Structures are given as structure tokens and as C-alpha cells.
Amino acid sequence: MKVLKSKASLAEFIEEARSKKKTVGFVPTMGALHIGHLSLIEIASQYADLVICSIFVNPTQFTNVYDLEHYPRTIDSDISLLRNSACQVLFLPEIDEMYTRDEKWTFNLGYLENILEGKFRKGHYQGVTQIVKKLLDAVNPDYLFLGQKDFQQVKIIQHMIGELNIPVKSIMCPIVRETDGLALSSRNIRLSAIERTHALSLSKILFQTKDDFPVKSIAALKKQAWQMLAQAEGVIPEYFEICDSETLLTATKVNSNGIVALLAAHVGDVRLIDNIILK
Ligand code: AMP
């Protein structure tokens, strides 16, 4: 696996691969890699000849300095995990490679950036679209692999790809969970043993919601989930919503073709998100 730090060396490598008619699959990450990330790389290798992964902790998407400073950074183990995966190139830029000073970016995401995550992390999706646009410009992939774990992020990036007519096909990959249900997340490293048991409430609530989805109304499902969240030890909820998978607006059982339940909560000083597709 090649580790490339500059856009120029990346472009050169990709040009060489393109001259051999290779297709390119891209998996952007912020590192602290786990099996969830590796599943995206595995799926990418089924679609594309050349799999490129990036690791870049993007400062512009953090709305909280504490969170940015405490974001786990485990580059040595990330590189050894990637060396044992189907990834052929790691793009590992420094901040100056991706940003010039005092750079401005605003992208019209409409209501999508002010709901769910956006309500609690103002400006987060501006930072996400900014870095994803820069990475797509640098890699110019045929396929982009995104995790369902960040469901709203997938919808936002797909929106940007559509608005800007970026010639890439995005593929949403399923959430990888621990055997006890906890969704894998780089942030889980920061949970203490007891906090980790508290965090299990999140997936339990989502699984319960899915079990009851066929027989309960959306209002009843929400009420039940909020009751469970209120009783969950060590969990401070931010939101629980049941949304139309396309619009992310409140779902109705009759009108929504796809329905997803999404939540965010703090466990200790770690903020976790999770979701489950109901229909
Ligand atoms: P991150 O490094 O957290 O920015 O995540 C990079 C990519 O991995 C994003 O597309 C995430 O949605 C995806 N991802 C994160 N956690 C998981 C998981 N548990 N299962 C599958 N994909 C994931």
C-alpha cells in the first residue's frame, strides 16, 4: 500500500491507474480505523480496481474544540490495518495540503443542515461538504463509499453530488456493530467500561423500535423510545426521530417509502449517534 501525502503525488498515481483503464473507489475517513471502516474498503474492492482511503481529521466539521482535540488519532495502527486490507493507496494529507488560510465555504443545503445532527452541531455539514468536495476533487473517483452509520451525512453528500453534478456514484454501506449491538465508532475508544455498557441502550432502543414498527404508530414508537431514553442509565439524549429516508422529514407510515429511526446521545463526555432502517 502506498501512503501519499500530497494531492500532486495522488494525482500522478491515479493518472497512471486511469491510463490502464482502472476504476477508482474512494473511502474517506477520519482515522482511528475499526472494522466498520474496513467493511467499506472491502465493499469498495468489490466495485473498483483501485481502492483509495483517506485519513484526515477535518477541523472545519468540528463544532466543539474539545471534541476536535480529543478525537482519537491512531495512525500507526490505522496504517497496519490498511496494509492488511484491500486498500492500495492511503491519502494522508496535512492540514495545509487541504486548506489555505481564511478560506470561505458556504453550500446551500437548505433545511437538511438544520435538522437532526445539524440542529445540535451548527455548521457541521458545511465543514463536511467542504472537505468532501476537496477530497472528491483530489481523487476524482468513480465510486464513493459512505457508511449508513452517518445517515444524514450520506443524504447531505448525495445532495451536494447532485447539485454540483459531480460524476461519482455514491454507495451507502451497512452499519457494522459489535456482537452486543453497539455500533462501531472511533469515539467508542473514549468510553470507559461502565460507559460502554450504558451506550448499549442506544442500539437496544433502536432494535426495540424496529421490532415494534409493524404494530405501533410512529407517535407510539417515538413515545416509547423517549421513555426508554429517559430511563437509560448514564445516557443524556439529544434527539430521537423517525424520518422519511429520502427527505429526512418526519415519516408517515402511509407516504414514506423508506423510514429510518435516528438518535444522538451523550454517554459520559462522548457523543454517540446511531440509526436503524425500519422500512
Ligand atoms: P469517520 O472516520 O467516522 O468519518 O467514518 C468514515 C466512514 O466510515 C463514514 O462513511 C462512516 O459512516 C463510516 N463508518 C463509521 N462507523 C461505521 C460502522 N460502524 N459501520 C460502517 N461504516 C461506518
Boltz pocket constraint, residues with backbone or C-beta under 6 A from the ligand:
constraints:
  - pocket:
      binder: B
      contacts: [[A, 28], [A, 29], [A, 30], [A, 31], [A, 35], [A, 36], [A, 37], [A, 39], [A, 40], [A, 145], [A, 146], [A, 147], [A, 148], [A, 149], [A, 150], [A, 173], [A, 174], [A, 175], [A, 176], [A, 177], [A, 183], [A, 184], [A, 185], [A, 186]]
      max_distance: 6.0
